[in-house]
Amino acid sequence: MNAEARIREGLTGLQRTVEAAASEAPKTCLFCRVAKSRSDRRDLVLARRPHAMLMLNRYPYASAHLMVAVNRHAARFLDLERD
């Protein structure tokens, strides 16, 4: 087998690995799932309000790191409504 064939075979193996990982990835947004769920203890939700929720970060960069997540999925912050 020549070098080009080995490279092609390696890329095909890498592609299979990437595809397998993608198939195991969550199908929904974490924050959308938590907003619909009522398992606050499991999801580390500290408070819920009509338009947002306050959560602990499971893997914080710093102690006492909190996240505020809106209850509606939007691709950009500016896509959210002002209410």
C-alpha positions as CSV (number, residue, x, y, z in Angstrom):
1,M,0.0,0.0,0.0
2,N,1.5,3.3,-1.0
3,A,1.6,6.4,1.2
4,E,-1.4,8.1,-0.5
5,A,-3.6,5.0,0.1
6,R,-2.5,4.9,3.8
7,I,-3.4,8.6,4.2
8,R,-6.8,8.0,2.5
9,E,-7.5,5.0,4.7
10,G,-6.5,7.0,7.8
11,L,-8.8,9.9,6.8
12,T,-11.7,7.4,6.3
13,G,-11.1,6.0,9.8
14,L,-11.0,9.6,11.2
15,Q,-14.3,10.3,9.4
16,R,-15.9,7.2,10.9
17,T,-14.8,8.4,14.4
18,V,-16.2,11.9,13.9
19,E,-19.5,10.5,12.6
20,A,-19.8,8.1,15.6
21,A,-19.1,10.9,18.0
22,A,-21.7,13.1,16.3
23,S,-24.3,10.4,16.5
24,E,-23.7,10.2,20.3
25,A,-23.9,14.0,20.8
26,P,-27.0,15.4,22.4
27,K,-29.7,16.2,19.9
28,T,-31.0,19.3,21.7
29,C,-29.5,22.4,23.3
30,L,-28.6,21.9,27.0
31,F,-30.4,25.1,28.0
32,C,-33.6,24.2,26.1
33,R,-33.6,20.8,27.7
34,V,-33.2,22.3,31.2
35,A,-35.8,24.9,30.6
36,K,-38.4,22.2,29.7
37,S,-37.3,19.9,32.6
38,R,-38.3,20.2,36.2
39,S,-35.4,18.3,37.6
40,D,-33.8,21.4,39.2
41,R,-31.5,19.6,41.6
42,R,-30.1,17.3,38.9
43,D,-29.7,20.3,36.4
44,L,-28.3,22.6,39.1
45,V,-31.0,25.2,38.6
46,L,-31.1,27.7,41.5
47,A,-34.0,29.8,40.4
48,R,-36.6,30.1,37.6
49,R,-38.3,33.2,36.4
50,P,-40.8,33.7,33.5
51,H,-38.0,34.4,30.9
52,A,-34.8,33.0,32.4
53,M,-33.2,30.6,34.9
54,L,-30.2,30.8,37.2
55,M,-27.9,27.8,37.1
56,L,-24.7,26.6,38.7
57,N,-22.0,25.6,36.2
58,R,-21.2,21.9,36.5
59,Y,-17.6,22.5,35.5
60,P,-16.9,26.1,36.6
61,Y,-13.8,28.1,35.6
62,A,-13.9,29.9,38.9
63,S,-15.7,29.2,42.2
64,A,-19.2,30.7,42.5
65,H,-19.5,30.8,38.7
66,L,-23.2,31.2,37.9
67,M,-25.0,31.2,34.5
68,V,-28.2,33.0,33.5
69,A,-29.9,31.3,30.6
70,V,-33.0,32.5,28.8
71,N,-35.9,30.1,28.4
72,R,-36.2,30.6,24.7
73,H,-33.5,29.3,22.3
74,A,-32.1,32.1,20.1
75,A,-29.0,31.9,17.8
76,R,-28.0,35.5,18.8
77,F,-28.6,37.6,21.8
78,L,-30.2,40.3,19.6
79,D,-32.8,37.8,18.4
80,L,-34.4,37.8,21.9
81,E,-37.4,40.1,22.5
82,R,-37.3,42.9,25.1
83,D,-40.0,41.6,27.4
